[in-house]
Amino acid sequence: MALAKLGADFLYGAEIAHTDVPWGIDAQELHWLRQLSGMSTQDLFRTVTAKAGAYLGLRRWAP
């Protein structure tokens, strides 16, 4: 919450290739990220898709 109040830029990555990560943990983490940061649902999905991709140097796909 303190970081969000200071204007921190959040990114999110998932460990989906690891078999020892419990099912549903990503959804729980996203719930906590949204709740604790105060971001909107739209901002949350932008954070975990477009912003994370841009950070990795991936271009935005456009039809």
CORFENHU-V64749 format. One record per pair of residues at least 4 apart in sequence whose ideal C-beta (glycine too) atoms are under 6 Angstrom apart, sorted by the first residue. I is the first residue (numbers start at 1). GAP is how many residues later the second one is. D is the distance in Angstrom with one decimal. If there is no record, write none. Layout:
i->I gap->GAP d->D
i->I gap->GAP d->D
This chain:
i->1 gap->35 d->5.4
i->3 gap->5 d->3.8
i->4 gap->33 d->4.1
i->4 gap->34 d->5.6
i->10 gap->37 d->5.3
i->11 gap->41 d->5.1
i->11 gap->44 d->5.5
i->12 gap->35 d->5.9
i->12 gap->36 d->4.3
i->14 gap->12 d->5.0
i->15 gap->6 d->4.8
i->21 gap->4 d->5.7
i->32 gap->4 d->5.6
i->33 gap->4 d->5.7
i->34 gap->5 d->5.8
i->34 gap->10 d->4.6
i->39 gap->4 d->4.0
i->39 gap->5 d->5.4
i->45 gap->4 d->5.9
i->46 gap->4 d->5.3
i->46 gap->5 d->5.9
i->47 gap->4 d->5.1
i->48 gap->4 d->5.8
i->53 gap->5 d->4.0
